Amino acid sequence: MTENRFDTAATDWDKENMRIELARAISSQIALLSLHDDMRAMEYGCGTGLVGLALANRLASLVAADSSPGMLEIYCELA
């Protein structure tokens, strides 16, 4: 498999403040929903997990998928 630009950028992806703030804003709005610990969710295009991992503790399970192995590697380190 050929490395793509997201694989290359994955290591530093979470270092950009704008990405962190955007993910925080998105996850805080999703958190307003009635999430509970018997719900299961899937996040497609999860990247490094900035949004999904912020919500994972409120769910029974979270399946994360991304087309970038580099992004998934960072996700797994953080999960």
N, C-alpha and C positions, 0 to 999 in steps of 0.2 A: 504494500500500500504506500502511496506517495504521501509524504508529509505536506500538509497544506499550511496556509498562513496562520490559521488558528492553532495548529500544533506548535508552530514556531513562537507564537505570541502567548501561549498558555502560561508559561512560567511567570510572566510579568503582568498577566491580565488583571489580577485583583489589586494591583498597585496604583491604578488610576482612580483618583478620588471621584471623578464623575461617574464611573461605573459603579462604584460602591454606593454612592448616594442614590443613583437611579434604582439599583437593586433593593436598597433599603426602602425607598418610596413604594416600589411595586409590592414587595413582600408585606409592608405595613397595610396596604390597601387590601390585599388578599386576606390578611389576618382578620380583617373586619367581618369576613364571612363566618358562618357558624361551623368552623372546623372542629372536629372532635376526634378522640383517639381510637375510634373504630372505622375511620375513613381511610381509604387508600387513594393515592394520587400518582400521576405520572407527569413528569416534566420532560418534554421533548425539546431539545436544543438547550440543555441545562448548562452548557459551558462548564465553568468551574464550580457551579452550585451556589452562587451568591443569593439567588432567590429561594430555591427549593430548600436548601439546608437551613435557612432562617425559619422555615415553616415545619420542617420534618418532625420536630419534637411534639407537634400538635396532632400528628397523624399516626395511624397504625403502621403505615408503610409508605414509602416514596420510592418509585422506580424512576431512575434518571437515565436519559438517553441523549447522546450527542454524536454527530458524525466525526468529531475530532478526537482521536485517541489521546492526543496531548491534553486536551481539556478534561477528558474523563480521568486521566491519570491524576491531575490536580484535584479533581472532585473526590476521588477515592482517598487521597491523602487527607482531605479535610473532613470527610464523612466519619 
